[in-house]
Amino acid sequence: MTGTETPRGASVVVIGGGVTGLSAAWWLARDGVDVLVLDKGVVGWEASGRNGGGCSHYQSPLFAEEQRLWPMMDELLGYPTEHQSHKIIFGVTQKQVDYYKYIAATIRSHGHQVDDLTGDDIRRLVPLAGPNALGGLYAHTGGQANPQRTVQAYAWALQDHGGRIAQHTPVIGFERIGGAVTGVITPRGVIGCDHVLVAAGPQGGQLMALLDVDMPMAPARAEMIVTEPCELMPLRAVDGNGLYGRQTARGNLAYGGGPHEWIEEIAPDGPKSRPTTPLVRNLAARVAGLFPKAAHLRVIRSWAGVIETTPDGRPILDRLKDPGNVTIATMSGVGFGLSPASGHALRDLIMDGACSFADISKLGLDRFAGLAPDWRQRKGWITAASEEFNAPAALAG
């Protein structure tokens, strides 16, 4: 997916080969648009391929389209995503159960079937659960998919439609004429464009600053652990105990769920994705609490992906007024599951100027007009502990 010659240009240049940028590029390529994806490293190598694979974001205006599209994605892409509909979420404390009842009511309000589960129901449906399972829900929608396979599927599918991908091609600047961006500057040369989509994850804010646009976000490291495989459960999409994740097709338990570690700065060559022992222990203990009958499983690996979070925790999907040929996307940590719908929305913004299937006005950048410059400090997202933790990483480069 990386050519030896620098591409001269494309109608639409997508900056960022994560799941959001790849999905948008695929939607554009399906319409015959000449689209080129640029990534500073390898597509899907960061948070897009390092997440729990959840496909249900009921609080998003994109939820209905997300749920409509996921069951069709294998057929539409032509490659497997390992998507499975349906999900179980259960609690091991009454506080968790009460919160999951709220989730159930919200999903029902969208017209989807959700069954309430007792502790006995959970132990019947989730063989790894134990006597501490108090109650939860069975959602007949959402489910989960394999992040690595899904990113690969997007990349292959957009190329099948004529789209191009240039890996190891970071964007370091922009060329402008009047009120429009006419090219993106890379170490390999300038690449001309008619339109730019900035979907660069935690580096999006830095890139937009080069265009004198403030896109507020804070980078954080999100971690996951993977256990050795065990017997497959009837339904592999099971969340709870503050965790998200899935059982893989091989039987491994892959789970994350915070707490996230705030990162002070993003290096020019990208964020440092590295797990840490304290959080690995925290996650392992909570997975054992969710699945007591799997508590004996060994943790065989862990990984971290760097996500970006906006001040209100919601995505930004917007086409700018100045420069008028720039569209921006930052998903605030929920990019994977929403990718079929966010890619569709971005295709609409780029080609038509507005989303055709949902009102996404509340995801516009202008909602942050007048934001205090020290908003991170006010929210407590810069702490002495995080500064101390990140210092060794900065010294190591």
N, C-alpha and C positions, 0 to 999 in steps of 0.2 A: 504493500500500500504506500510505499515511499519511492518516488521516482528519483532518478539521478539528476534530472534537469529541473530548474526552477520553473514552476508554472508561470506563464506570462499574465494570466488573469482569468477571471470568471465573472459571470453575471452576478452571482451572490457568493461572497466569501464568508464562510462560517469559521469564527475563531473559537476553537475548543472542540475537541473530539470526545467529550463525555457523552452520556446518554442523551442529554437534551439537544446538544448540537447535532449529533448523529441523526436523531429522530427528525429534527427540523430539515436537515439536509435530505433525508430520505423522502419526506413529504414533498419537498421542492423538486427533487429529481423525478419523482413519479409524474409530475406535471410537465416534465421536459425542460426544466430550468437547468442551465449550466451552473452547477454548484461545486464549490471546492471547499473541503474541510481542512483546516490547518490545526495541528496540535504540536505543542512544544516537545512532547514525548511520544508515547504510544497511546493510541485511542483506547479509552475505557480503562486506563491503567490505575486511575486514582479512585475517588469515591464511587464512581459509576459502576465499577466492578468489585467494589468492596462494601457491600451493604447487605441488608437482610432480605432483599427481593420482594418486599411487600408491595401489593398492587391495590391498595384501598386507601384513599384520602378523602374521607367523607366530608371534611370541612372546606374543601376547595371548590371554587366555581367550575373547575374542570372535572369534578367527580363523575358526573353523568357520562361524559365522553370517555373518561378513563375506563369506566365499567362497560361501556358499549364496545370499546375497541379491543380490550385485552383478550377476550375469548377468540378473536379473529386474527391475532397478530402472527401466529405461526403461518397461517395461510397467506396473509397479506405480505409478509416478509419473504416467505419461501424458505425459511430456516427455523429450526426449533428454538423456542425460548424456555421450554419446560414449564410453561404457565399451567397452573392448576387453579380453577375456581374454588371457592368456599374456604372458610377460615374459622378456626376455633380460637377464642380468647377467653382465658379464665383467670380467676384471682385466687390467691392463697391468703388474703386478708379481706376483711369485710369492706374496708375502704376501697380496695381494688375492685371488688365485686360491684360496689355501688357505682364506681366510675364506668365500669364496663356496661352496666345497665344504661347509663347515659349514652354511651356509644351505640348500643343496640337501638335505642329510641331514635337517635339521629339518623342511622342508616335506614330504619323503617320509614322515616319521614321522606326519604328519597324514593320510596316505593319498592324497596328490596326486602326480601324475606329474611328474617332473623329469628332464630329459635332461642328461647331461654334454656339454659342448661343447669341442672342441679349437680352437686358433687358426684353423685352416682352416675349421672349421664357422662360426665367428663371422664371418669375412670373407665367407663365402658368404651368411649370413643378414643381416648388417649391412653394407651396401655402403659406409658411411662409415668403417668400422673400418680399421685399418692393420696393418702388420707387427708392431706392438707388442702386439697382442691375443694373450694367452697361453692363455686358457681361461676357461670360465665355465659357466653353466647356462641351460637353457631351461625355465621353469616353465609348466606347462599350467594355470595358475590365476592369480588376482591381476590383473595387468594394470594399466590406468590409465584415468582418466576426465578430463573437462574440468572443473576446479573451478568456473569461472564458470557454465557451463551447469548443473552439478549443483546449485549453490546456488539458482539461478533455478528449477530444476525442483522442489526441495523447497518453495520459497516458493509457487509457483503451485499445486502439488498440495495443500498444506495448506489453502489458501484455497478450492480446489475442494470440499474436504470441510467447509467452514464455519469453518475457523480464521481468525483475524484477526492482522494484523501492524500495529504502530504504530512507525514509524521516527522518528528524532530525538526519542526519548522516553527519556532516561536515568533510571535509578532512583537516587534519592539517599537513600533511607531506607525503613524498614518500620514498619508499625503492628502492635502485638501486643496480644492479650488472653489472659491466662493463658499457657499453653504453646504458643500457636499464632500464626502470622502471619496477620493478617486483611486486610492491604492493603499495597501497595507505594506509596511516595511518589515522585512525579515532579514536575518543574516544571509539568506540566499538571494536577496534582491527584493525589488519592489514588485508586488503582485497587484495588477489593476482590478477594479471591481466597479459594479454599478450600485451594489448594496452590500452592507456589512451586517452580519449578525454576531454580536459579542456574547458568547455563551461559554466563558472561560472560567467558570467556577470561582474559587476564591481569589483568582487574579483579575476578575472582571473589573473590580473597582479601580485597580491600578491602571488598567488599559483605558477605562473611561476617563480617568484623570488626564490622560494625554489629549483628550478631546475637550477638556475643560468641563466635564460633566461629573457631578458628584453622585456616585451610586454607593450609598452606605451599606457596608457589610462587615462582618467580623468572622475571620476564619477560626475554625475549631477542628480538633482531631477527634474523630469518632472511631471507636474500636469494636472489633468483633473477635470471637473465639470460635474454634472448630474442634469438636471432639472426635475421637475415633468412632468408626461406624458401629451401629447397633441395628437391631431388627427394625424394619420399616413399620411406621405407624400407618393405619388406614388413611389418615389425612395428615399430610406433612406440613401444612401451614398452621402452626399453633403458636400463638403469642400469649403473654401474660407475665405477671410478676415484674411489670415494668420493662419487659424485654420484647424485642422484635427479632424475627428470624424465621428459620425453616429447618426442616430435615431434608438433606440433599437426597438425590436419587440413589446415592450409595449408602445412605443411612447415617451420615455424619450429622451432628447437631451444630448448626452455624447460627450464633446469636450475638446480638449487641443490644445496646440500650442505655448508654451513658454511664456515668456523667461524662460530658464532653470536656476536653481540655482546650481552653482558649489559647490562641497563638497570637503573639504580638506582631510579627512581621512575616511577610512572605518573600522568600529569596527570589531573585530574578529568574533562577532556573526552576522555580516551582516549590511547592510546599514539601516539607519533609514528612513522609508518611511512615511512622514507626510506632509500634505498640509499646506499652509500658507495663511493667510487672504489677504495680498496685491495681490498675484497672482490670488487668487480666484476672487477678484473684477475685476482684469484686464480681465480674461477670460470671466466672466459674461458680461462685457460691450461689448466685441467683439462678443460674441454670439448674444447679442441683436442687434448689428449692422448688423450682417449677416442675422438674422431672425427678422426683426422689428415686425412682427405679432405674435412673440412668446416672446416679451420683457416683458410681464406680468408674465411669468412663474417663479416660485420660484426655486432657487437652493436648492436641497434637500440633496445633499451630494457632497463631493469632495474626491479625493484620489491622492496619489503621488506614482510613481514608480521610482526607481533609475536606470538610464541608464549609460552606459559607452561610451565614445566618444574617438576615436583615434585622433592623431594629424591632419590627413587629412580628418577626418569625414567619412572614408570608413571602411567597415568591414575588419577583418583579418580572413582568412580561409587558414590554412597551415598545412602541415605535416612536422615536424621538422627533421633535419638531426641528431641532437644530443640534447636530446635522440631520437633515431630513431623510437621509438614506441609511440611517443606522437604527437597528433594532437590538434591544438588549434582553437578556434572559438570565436570571439567577433564581434558582429554585429553593434556596434556603433549607437545604437538607432533605427535600422530598422529591428530588428529580427523577429517581428511577421509576417509581410506580406511576407517576403522572406523565411519563415520557411519551406514550402514544398520543395523549391529548395535548400536551404542551407543544409537541412538534407540529400538530395540526394547527394550533392557535398561532404559532410563530409563522407557519406557512401563510396563514391568512393575513397576519399583520404585514408581512413583507410584500405579498402580492396584491392584497386588496385594501390594506390600511386598517382593517378591523377584523375581529374574531367573528366568524359566521355562526357559531353554535352556542356561545355562552357570553354572558356579560362579564368581562374581565377588567372592568374599569377600576375596581378596587385593588388591582395588582399593578397599577400605574406608578411610575417613579415620582410623579408630582405629589403623592401623599406624604413624602418626606420633605416637602418644602418648609424651610424654617427650622429644620432639625438642628438641635444644639451641637456644636462641633465636638463637645465632650460627651456625646451620648453613650459611648461605651463605658466610660467611667461611671456615669449616672446609673447605668443598668448593672454595674458590678461585673462587667465582662472583661475588665483589666484588673488583675489582682496581683498582690506581691507574690503569691504562691505560683501563679502562672508565669510571671516574669522570671522567677528563680528556676522553674522547671525548664523554660525555653532557653535559658542562657547557655547550657552545654550544647544544645543543638545548634545554636547560632555560631558558637566557637568552632564546632566541628565542621561547619559549612556543608 
